[in-house]
Amino acid sequence: MPHSGRGGFSMTRGRWTVTSAVGQAIAQRRPVHAAERLDRLPVSRWLTGVMAILFLGWLVESYDIGLTGSVLPSLTALYHLNTAVKSVVSISASAGVVIGIVPAGLLADRVGRKRVMVGGTIVFSVLTFLTGFAPDIAALIALRVLAGIAMGAVFPLPYAYAAELCPPAVRGRFTGIADSFLSIGYFLSPLLALVLIPSVTNDTGWRVMFLLGGLPVLFALLAWKYVPESPRWYEAKGRLADAERVLGGIEARVTAELRRPLPPPAAAPPAAPAATARVRELFGRRYLRRSVTLWTTFGGLFFVFYSIQTFMPTVVTSMGFTLTSAFAFTAVIVLVSIPGKLAEAWLVERWGRRTVIIVFGALAAGAALMFGFVSGAVMVLAVGCVMSFFGIGVDPAVKVYTAESYPTSVRATGTSVTEGVGRLLSGVIGPSLVPLLLDVAGVSAVFLLIGAVAIVAVVTVAIFGEETKGRTLEAITATANRRRTRAALASARRRREQAEGADALDGLGPAVRAELGVQVAHVGLHGVA
């Protein structure tokens, strides 16, 4: 005989099943808000499994990002690249990301996160694999740009997923742990280069590294089978039946796993109205300050990451070390970013996103300023590891901060535009200057620039950043709405006061109005005595 449980669940033959969460909603023709139902879910094997698949996506994607820096010394020797061509090779994939990331975000807000993420992964995997057969440097650059465009479809979406599926109390921690998988991928690139590229004149090793870049297609298959579309996105698009179906399945699995009814959903602010995502919304009064803060923070701090990932082997070689030592140093420096991200994952739910970004960013900036003036293997490794621990370790805090800052209807667009602008600054404009600056002024000038840009990012978030720790996505959105409402009320109040003043003047005689006009003109020209 069925036994009724709290929270709208029943037990039949020893198994918990969902009843009222779906049944009452259908009966009352009023679906329960997706935010209420997702945010009350405890951490479960289901959530851990979905996030693990997303973690795998970060890992395989980061390997592809690290490829260019690892093969650049070999390509330079084999194809006799000058400084200008080295700059083009180094920024080719990042330039593609910048081109593809904003359209991909718009598409993800229109057709769903899952389709864009899986499709983009398949395309960039195939293109990276084909790069291993590139006949010359021009073909390699073209394939890297195209692969970057496809990668732009993938970069921001796991963070949007994490923000929309994880409860507020663990959202930052999950993202920090997930981002540590990125560093594992970054570490794999120089590590494999150490094994596969024994000398700069070897023409096989760099090709094998690109061939291995085709493996992410396996992640695409797993994501298509096991990762659901975001219920928040379904609801924002008005697809309530689909939202109900996915939410009901999630609740049933979590309830069966816990063998107890779920807590009742808490009241939450209403979701932002469903709308087609438009980039111009990010430039409007509601989000402009938030967007500019995020763009500056992302661009400034990710310049540290790109400088390490793309140029560390070249920089270390220019300091007089061998190519083998350069790969080994880079592998160690990148490896240290993993405990940095795990430390971030622990601190971000205690200190908050804003504080972690400020502290980690400031320490990374200090290490970057020092790096150009150190010498000797021990000091190069020590200062490089500090720069990596904090400068790459801060990245997940920046990413979850970005994903939390926009409502569901424009979340993928907002994160994509932020990553697009940020990577334009940190992955295209900045790195295009590094080879030239390295040739003209040396290592110290390069890292003075990197440290100065990081300081600008830290100061920006310290002055203009808002804390989002522990808040629901809807509450964060409501803050922007309240600010817009206050601005609209203040504007309306000013217009009303102006109108009342005009009405008062209309009640005066012509001679009095003329005299007041002369006095006002006098004050405007000479000020108030």
C-alpha positions, 0 to 999 in steps of 0.5 A: 500500500502506498505511503505518503511522504512529505514534500509530495512523494510516496513510497510504493514497494520500497521505492520513492516516487515523485507525486505532487511535484509533477502531479500537483503542478499538472493538476493545478496547471501551474508548474513549480518554479525550476529555481525553487526545485533545483536549489533545494536539491542536496549534492547527489551522485546524479549531480556529481556524475553530470558534473564529472562529464562536464569536468571531462569536457574541460579536460579535453578542451584544455589540452587543445588550448595548450597545444599551440604553446607546446608545439610553437618552438618546434614549428618555429625551427621547422618552418623558420618563423619570424616574429610576426608569423609566430604571433599569428600562430600563437593567437590563431586558436584564440582569435577563432574563439573570439570570433565564435564565442558570441554567436555560440552564446546567442545560439545557446540561448536560442536552441539550448545549451546541450546542442551547442556544446555537443556540436561545437565539441565534435567540430573542434575535435575533427578540425584539431585532428586534421591539423596533424596533417597540415602540409604547411604553416598557412594550412595549420593557421587556418585550421587552428582558427576554424577549430577556435571558432568551434571551441568558442561554442564550448568555452562558456557553456559548462559554466552556465550548466554548473550555475543552473544545475548546482545549488547556491551553497556548492556552485562555486566549489563545484566550478573550482574543482571542475576548473582544476581539470582544465589545468590537468589538460594544460599540464598534459600538453607540455608533458606530452611535448616533453615525450613526443618532441625530442628536438625542435627539428622533429616533424612527427611529434607535433603532428601526433599531438594534434592527432590526439586532439581528436579524442574529445569526440568521446566526451561529446557522446557521453554528454549527449547521452547523460547530460540533460538540457537545463530546466531553467532554460526550458522554463525561460523559453516557455517550454514548461512540459520539457522543464517538468519532464527533466525536473521530474526525472532529476527529482526521482533519481535524487529521491531514490538515491537518498531514500527519503523525500526531498525538502519542500521548495523554498520561495524564490523571486520570480524568474526574469521574463522569457525573451530572445537573448540580444547582445544589446541587453548587456549594454543597457542600463541594467547590466552595463556596469556589471558587464564592463566590470566582468570584461575588465576582470576576465581580460586582465586576469586571463592574460596571466593564464595565456602568458603562461600557457602559450609563451612559457616554453618560449620565454624560458628558452629565451632565458638560456635554458634548453628546450627540454628544460623549458617543457619541464619547467612549463609542466611543473608551473602549470601543474601547480595551478591544480592545487591553486584551483582546489584552494580556490574551490575551498575558499570561494564559498568562505571568502566569497567570489569578489574577495578571492578574485582580489586576493588571488589576482593581487598575488599573481600580479606581484609574482608577474612583476617579479618574474622578469627580474629573476634568474636561475632555475630555482627562482624561475620555478618558484616565482613561476609557480606562485604566478600560476597558483594564484593567476590560474587558480583564480580563473574558476572564481572569475568564471562562476562570478560571470555565469552568476551575474546574468539571468537565464534568458541571457546567461549564455549570451552574457558569459559568451560576450564576457569570454569573447571580450576577455579573450580578445584582450587576454588571448589575442591582443596581449599575446600578439604583443608578447613576441615583439616585446620579447624581441625588443625589450626582453622578459622583464618588459613582458612580465611588467605588462602582464602584472600591470594588466592584472592590477587593473583587473583587481582594482576594477573588481575591488571598486565595482564588483558585487558579491554573489556568494550563496545567493540564488541566481534569481536574487542576483538578477533581482539586484540589477532589476532593483537598480534599474527600477531605482534609476527609473523612479529617480528619472521620473521624479526629476521629470515630475519636479521639472513639470511642476516647476513649469506649471508654477511659472505658467501661473505667473504673469509675463513680466515676472517670468521675464524677470526670472529668466534674466536672473536664471541667465545671470546665475548660469553665466556667473555662478552663485555668489 
